[in-house]
Amino acid sequence: MSDDKYTFDPDSLSFEETDKKKGKKIIISIITQLFAALSIGFVVFITISYTIKTPGQRKTERENEMLRQVYDQLNERYKQTTFVMSDLQDRDREIYRAIFSTVPPLDDDSLEYNYDSLGASEIAAHYTETTNNVATMLHNEDSTVSNLLAILEKQTDSLKYIPSAMPLDNADLKYLAYGYGKKLDPIYKTPQVHKGIDFAAPKGTVVTATAAGTVEYAGEKRDHGVMVIIDHKNGFKTIYSHLSDYVVRTGKKIKRGETIGFVGNTGKSLTAHLHYEILYKGKAINPIDFFFEDTNPETYHKLKMMANNGGLCLD
């Protein structure tokens, strides 16, 4: 047996065959390289996982962004609807509830939601809930409108007897208005309750009936000057004072918009104007809440501010 077939292993203090020792080294080398390769592969996998997004992740992010945009649009529409509804609430509460027995919708901020920390599935779930809430709200509103339309169908005839327009052509607010309430008498300089609205219009301006009815009085009285009183149904009466002349007679049936006289400066009057009153069951009420046929929310608020400015009146 030749000496080159064996080598001395200092670890085991024995002689081993040369081929077995080479095989052992090869196996150790392979295991070392395999471990190194697995380690490098694991590091590369982790790096790719955190830096490169999969198609599924990109799809989820797109869905998330789409849901956020849809939700933003829904919130914006709701805010716009709430703004319009709140702008009309004053008029609805005082007029529509009294006339049609309906209650204006309440403000509701329940659709406001903080979803900054939510994922796509949570946003989708909340969006579904919100959509259902809106659908329920719209259904309720639709029921309210349907009930209102049913009431309107039954009361179509009586609606024409409710004063709902200005007594002269003033949709563009070209004639200044002086309002209802506590004022200073321009003649006697004493406090008084002004029971109507004064429109400062040129002498001869056409005055029209604000609702259908029957002329109760057409003539002249000391303080009111030349005046017309129209009796409407449902307890309403309207008074038109300080006219220069009238073109109707007592007992005449009147339609809304029909000419009844002309602006003047008769009676206790500071200057040419029309004094307009609305009585309901014998009690004077503020006419400014009954101009809804000739005004939109913007002109209504302008007219209201104009009428309340300065505490002045012209008679």
Contacts in CASP RR format, 6 or more apart in sequence:
PFRMAT RR
TARGET T0000
AUTHOR 0000-0000-0000
METHOD contacts of the structure
MODEL  1
MSDDKYTFDPDSLSFEETDKKKGKKIIISIITQLFAALSIGFVVFITISY
TIKTPGQRKTERENEMLRQVYDQLNERYKQTTFVMSDLQDRDREIYRAIF
STVPPLDDDSLEYNYDSLGASEIAAHYTETTNNVATMLHNEDSTVSNLLA
ILEKQTDSLKYIPSAMPLDNADLKYLAYGYGKKLDPIYKTPQVHKGIDFA
APKGTVVTATAAGTVEYAGEKRDHGVMVIIDHKNGFKTIYSHLSDYVVRT
GKKIKRGETIGFVGNTGKSLTAHLHYEILYKGKAINPIDFFFEDTNPETY
HKLKMMANNGGLCLD
4 18 0 8 1.000
5 17 0 8 1.000
5 18 0 8 1.000
6 15 0 8 1.000
6 16 0 8 1.000
6 17 0 8 1.000
6 18 0 8 1.000
7 15 0 8 1.000
7 16 0 8 1.000
7 18 0 8 1.000
7 21 0 8 1.000
8 14 0 8 1.000
8 15 0 8 1.000
9 15 0 8 1.000
9 16 0 8 1.000
9 21 0 8 1.000
53 61 0 8 1.000
60 120 0 8 1.000
61 120 0 8 1.000
63 120 0 8 1.000
63 124 0 8 1.000
64 119 0 8 1.000
64 120 0 8 1.000
64 123 0 8 1.000
67 120 0 8 1.000
67 123 0 8 1.000
67 124 0 8 1.000
67 127 0 8 1.000
68 115 0 8 1.000
68 123 0 8 1.000
70 127 0 8 1.000
71 113 0 8 1.000
71 115 0 8 1.000
71 123 0 8 1.000
71 126 0 8 1.000
71 127 0 8 1.000
71 130 0 8 1.000
74 111 0 8 1.000
74 127 0 8 1.000
74 130 0 8 1.000
74 131 0 8 1.000
74 134 0 8 1.000
75 111 0 8 1.000
75 112 0 8 1.000
78 111 0 8 1.000
78 134 0 8 1.000
82 107 0 8 1.000
82 108 0 8 1.000
84 297 0 8 1.000
85 104 0 8 1.000
85 105 0 8 1.000
85 107 0 8 1.000
86 107 0 8 1.000
87 297 0 8 1.000
88 104 0 8 1.000
88 297 0 8 1.000
89 104 0 8 1.000
91 289 0 8 1.000
91 292 0 8 1.000
91 297 0 8 1.000
91 300 0 8 1.000
92 102 0 8 1.000
92 104 0 8 1.000
93 104 0 8 1.000
94 289 0 8 1.000
95 289 0 8 1.000
95 290 0 8 1.000
95 292 0 8 1.000
96 102 0 8 1.000
96 104 0 8 1.000
97 103 0 8 1.000
97 104 0 8 1.000
99 162 0 8 1.000
100 148 0 8 1.000
100 151 0 8 1.000
100 152 0 8 1.000
100 155 0 8 1.000
101 151 0 8 1.000
102 144 0 8 1.000
102 147 0 8 1.000
102 148 0 8 1.000
102 151 0 8 1.000
105 141 0 8 1.000
105 144 0 8 1.000
108 137 0 8 1.000
110 133 0 8 1.000
111 130 0 8 1.000
111 133 0 8 1.000
111 134 0 8 1.000
113 126 0 8 1.000
113 130 0 8 1.000
115 122 0 8 1.000
115 123 0 8 1.000
115 126 0 8 1.000
118 126 0 8 1.000
152 159 0 8 1.000
158 233 0 8 1.000
158 234 0 8 1.000
160 211 0 8 1.000
160 212 0 8 1.000
160 255 0 8 1.000
160 256 0 8 1.000
161 211 0 8 1.000
161 212 0 8 1.000
161 213 0 8 1.000
161 232 0 8 1.000
161 233 0 8 1.000
161 234 0 8 1.000
161 236 0 8 1.000
162 211 0 8 1.000
162 232 0 8 1.000
162 234 0 8 1.000
162 236 0 8 1.000
162 290 0 8 1.000
163 210 0 8 1.000
163 211 0 8 1.000
163 232 0 8 1.000
163 236 0 8 1.000
163 238 0 8 1.000
163 278 0 8 1.000
163 287 0 8 1.000
163 290 0 8 1.000
164 210 0 8 1.000
164 211 0 8 1.000
164 256 0 8 1.000
164 290 0 8 1.000
164 291 0 8 1.000
164 292 0 8 1.000
164 293 0 8 1.000
165 208 0 8 1.000
165 210 0 8 1.000
165 211 0 8 1.000
165 256 0 8 1.000
165 257 0 8 1.000
165 291 0 8 1.000
165 293 0 8 1.000
165 294 0 8 1.000
166 199 0 8 1.000
166 210 0 8 1.000
166 291 0 8 1.000
166 294 0 8 1.000
167 199 0 8 1.000
167 207 0 8 1.000
167 208 0 8 1.000
167 209 0 8 1.000
167 210 0 8 1.000
167 238 0 8 1.000
167 240 0 8 1.000
167 274 0 8 1.000
167 276 0 8 1.000
168 175 0 8 1.000
168 199 0 8 1.000
168 201 0 8 1.000
168 205 0 8 1.000
168 206 0 8 1.000
168 207 0 8 1.000
168 208 0 8 1.000
168 263 0 8 1.000
168 274 0 8 1.000
169 205 0 8 1.000
169 206 0 8 1.000
169 208 0 8 1.000
170 177 0 8 1.000
170 199 0 8 1.000
170 201 0 8 1.000
170 294 0 8 1.000
171 294 0 8 1.000
171 295 0 8 1.000
171 299 0 8 1.000
173 299 0 8 1.000
173 302 0 8 1.000
173 303 0 8 1.000
173 306 0 8 1.000
175 199 0 8 1.000
175 200 0 8 1.000
175 201 0 8 1.000
175 205 0 8 1.000
176 199 0 8 1.000
176 200 0 8 1.000
176 306 0 8 1.000
177 197 0 8 1.000
177 198 0 8 1.000
177 199 0 8 1.000
177 200 0 8 1.000
177 288 0 8 1.000
177 303 0 8 1.000
177 306 0 8 1.000
177 307 0 8 1.000
178 194 0 8 1.000
178 197 0 8 1.000
178 198 0 8 1.000
178 200 0 8 1.000
178 307 0 8 1.000
178 311 0 8 1.000
178 312 0 8 1.000
178 313 0 8 1.000
178 314 0 8 1.000
179 194 0 8 1.000
179 196 0 8 1.000
179 197 0 8 1.000
179 198 0 8 1.000
179 288 0 8 1.000
179 307 0 8 1.000
179 308 0 8 1.000
179 311 0 8 1.000
179 313 0 8 1.000
180 194 0 8 1.000
180 195 0 8 1.000
180 196 0 8 1.000
180 197 0 8 1.000
180 284 0 8 1.000
180 286 0 8 1.000
180 287 0 8 1.000
180 288 0 8 1.000
180 307 0 8 1.000
181 193 0 8 1.000
181 194 0 8 1.000
181 195 0 8 1.000
181 196 0 8 1.000
181 286 0 8 1.000
182 191 0 8 1.000
182 192 0 8 1.000
182 193 0 8 1.000
182 194 0 8 1.000
182 311 0 8 1.000
183 191 0 8 1.000
183 192 0 8 1.000
183 193 0 8 1.000
183 194 0 8 1.000
183 311 0 8 1.000
183 312 0 8 1.000
183 313 0 8 1.000
184 190 0 8 1.000
184 191 0 8 1.000
184 192 0 8 1.000
184 311 0 8 1.000
184 312 0 8 1.000
184 313 0 8 1.000
185 191 0 8 1.000
185 192 0 8 1.000
185 313 0 8 1.000
186 270 0 8 1.000
186 312 0 8 1.000
186 313 0 8 1.000
186 314 0 8 1.000
186 315 0 8 1.000
187 268 0 8 1.000
187 270 0 8 1.000
187 315 0 8 1.000
192 313 0 8 1.000
194 313 0 8 1.000
195 277 0 8 1.000
195 284 0 8 1.000
196 275 0 8 1.000
196 276 0 8 1.000
196 277 0 8 1.000
196 278 0 8 1.000
196 284 0 8 1.000
196 286 0 8 1.000
196 287 0 8 1.000
197 275 0 8 1.000
197 276 0 8 1.000
197 277 0 8 1.000
197 286 0 8 1.000
197 287 0 8 1.000
197 288 0 8 1.000
197 307 0 8 1.000
198 273 0 8 1.000
198 274 0 8 1.000
198 275 0 8 1.000
198 276 0 8 1.000
198 313 0 8 1.000
198 314 0 8 1.000
198 315 0 8 1.000
199 263 0 8 1.000
199 273 0 8 1.000
199 274 0 8 1.000
199 276 0 8 1.000
200 271 0 8 1.000
200 272 0 8 1.000
200 273 0 8 1.000
200 314 0 8 1.000
201 263 0 8 1.000
201 272 0 8 1.000
201 273 0 8 1.000
201 274 0 8 1.000
202 263 0 8 1.000
202 272 0 8 1.000
203 244 0 8 1.000
203 262 0 8 1.000
203 263 0 8 1.000
203 264 0 8 1.000
203 265 0 8 1.000
203 272 0 8 1.000
204 244 0 8 1.000
204 262 0 8 1.000
204 263 0 8 1.000
204 264 0 8 1.000
204 272 0 8 1.000
205 262 0 8 1.000
205 263 0 8 1.000
205 274 0 8 1.000
206 259 0 8 1.000
206 261 0 8 1.000
206 262 0 8 1.000
207 228 0 8 1.000
207 240 0 8 1.000
207 243 0 8 1.000
207 259 0 8 1.000
207 260 0 8 1.000
207 261 0 8 1.000
207 262 0 8 1.000
207 263 0 8 1.000
207 274 0 8 1.000
208 256 0 8 1.000
208 257 0 8 1.000
208 258 0 8 1.000
208 259 0 8 1.000
208 260 0 8 1.000
209 230 0 8 1.000
209 238 0 8 1.000
209 254 0 8 1.000
209 255 0 8 1.000
209 256 0 8 1.000
209 257 0 8 1.000
209 258 0 8 1.000
209 260 0 8 1.000
210 238 0 8 1.000
210 256 0 8 1.000
210 257 0 8 1.000
210 276 0 8 1.000
210 290 0 8 1.000
211 230 0 8 1.000
211 232 0 8 1.000
211 236 0 8 1.000
211 238 0 8 1.000
211 256 0 8 1.000
212 232 0 8 1.000
212 253 0 8 1.000
212 254 0 8 1.000
212 255 0 8 1.000
212 256 0 8 1.000
213 230 0 8 1.000
213 231 0 8 1.000
213 232 0 8 1.000
213 233 0 8 1.000
213 253 0 8 1.000
213 254 0 8 1.000
214 230 0 8 1.000
214 231 0 8 1.000
214 251 0 8 1.000
214 252 0 8 1.000
214 253 0 8 1.000
214 254 0 8 1.000
215 228 0 8 1.000
215 229 0 8 1.000
215 230 0 8 1.000
215 231 0 8 1.000
215 248 0 8 1.000
215 249 0 8 1.000
215 250 0 8 1.000
215 251 0 8 1.000
215 252 0 8 1.000
215 254 0 8 1.000
215 260 0 8 1.000
216 229 0 8 1.000
216 230 0 8 1.000
216 231 0 8 1.000
216 237 0 8 1.000
216 250 0 8 1.000
216 251 0 8 1.000
217 227 0 8 1.000
217 228 0 8 1.000
217 229 0 8 1.000
217 250 0 8 1.000
218 227 0 8 1.000
218 228 0 8 1.000
218 229 0 8 1.000
218 246 0 8 1.000
218 248 0 8 1.000
218 249 0 8 1.000
218 250 0 8 1.000
218 260 0 8 1.000
219 226 0 8 1.000
219 227 0 8 1.000
219 228 0 8 1.000
219 246 0 8 1.000
220 226 0 8 1.000
220 227 0 8 1.000
220 266 0 8 1.000
221 227 0 8 1.000
222 267 0 8 1.000
222 268 0 8 1.000
223 267 0 8 1.000
223 268 0 8 1.000
223 315 0 8 1.000
224 239 0 8 1.000
224 241 0 8 1.000
224 242 0 8 1.000
224 267 0 8 1.000
224 268 0 8 1.000
224 275 0 8 1.000
225 241 0 8 1.000
225 242 0 8 1.000
225 243 0 8 1.000
225 266 0 8 1.000
225 267 0 8 1.000
225 268 0 8 1.000
225 269 0 8 1.000
226 241 0 8 1.000
226 242 0 8 1.000
226 243 0 8 1.000
226 244 0 8 1.000
226 245 0 8 1.000
226 246 0 8 1.000
226 264 0 8 1.000
226 266 0 8 1.000
226 267 0 8 1.000
227 239 0 8 1.000
227 240 0 8 1.000
227 241 0 8 1.000
227 242 0 8 1.000
227 243 0 8 1.000
227 246 0 8 1.000
228 239 0 8 1.000
228 240 0 8 1.000
228 243 0 8 1.000
228 246 0 8 1.000
228 248 0 8 1.000
228 260 0 8 1.000
228 261 0 8 1.000
229 237 0 8 1.000
229 238 0 8 1.000
229 239 0 8 1.000
229 240 0 8 1.000
230 237 0 8 1.000
230 238 0 8 1.000
230 240 0 8 1.000
230 254 0 8 1.000
230 260 0 8 1.000
231 237 0 8 1.000
232 238 0 8 1.000
235 279 0 8 1.000
235 280 0 8 1.000
235 281 0 8 1.000
235 282 0 8 1.000
236 278 0 8 1.000
236 279 0 8 1.000
236 280 0 8 1.000
237 278 0 8 1.000
237 279 0 8 1.000
237 282 0 8 1.000
238 276 0 8 1.000
238 277 0 8 1.000
238 278 0 8 1.000
238 279 0 8 1.000
239 275 0 8 1.000
239 276 0 8 1.000
239 277 0 8 1.000
239 278 0 8 1.000
239 279 0 8 1.000
240 260 0 8 1.000
240 261 0 8 1.000
240 274 0 8 1.000
240 275 0 8 1.000
240 276 0 8 1.000
241 267 0 8 1.000
241 274 0 8 1.000
241 275 0 8 1.000
241 276 0 8 1.000
241 277 0 8 1.000
241 315 0 8 1.000
242 263 0 8 1.000
242 264 0 8 1.000
242 265 0 8 1.000
242 266 0 8 1.000
242 267 0 8 1.000
242 269 0 8 1.000
242 272 0 8 1.000
242 273 0 8 1.000
242 274 0 8 1.000
242 275 0 8 1.000
242 315 0 8 1.000
243 261 0 8 1.000
243 262 0 8 1.000
243 263 0 8 1.000
243 264 0 8 1.000
243 266 0 8 1.000
243 274 0 8 1.000
244 261 0 8 1.000
244 262 0 8 1.000
244 263 0 8 1.000
244 264 0 8 1.000
244 265 0 8 1.000
244 266 0 8 1.000
245 261 0 8 1.000
245 262 0 8 1.000
246 260 0 8 1.000
246 261 0 8 1.000
246 262 0 8 1.000
247 259 0 8 1.000
247 260 0 8 1.000
247 261 0 8 1.000
248 254 0 8 1.000
248 260 0 8 1.000
248 261 0 8 1.000
254 260 0 8 1.000
263 272 0 8 1.000
263 273 0 8 1.000
263 274 0 8 1.000
264 272 0 8 1.000
264 273 0 8 1.000
264 274 0 8 1.000
265 271 0 8 1.000
265 272 0 8 1.000
265 273 0 8 1.000
267 315 0 8 1.000
268 315 0 8 1.000
269 275 0 8 1.000
269 314 0 8 1.000
269 315 0 8 1.000
270 314 0 8 1.000
270 315 0 8 1.000
271 314 0 8 1.000
273 314 0 8 1.000
273 315 0 8 1.000
275 314 0 8 1.000
275 315 0 8 1.000
276 287 0 8 1.000
277 284 0 8 1.000
277 287 0 8 1.000
278 284 0 8 1.000
278 285 0 8 1.000
278 286 0 8 1.000
278 287 0 8 1.000
278 290 0 8 1.000
279 285 0 8 1.000
288 303 0 8 1.000
288 304 0 8 1.000
288 307 0 8 1.000
291 300 0 8 1.000
291 303 0 8 1.000
292 300 0 8 1.000
295 303 0 8 1.000
END
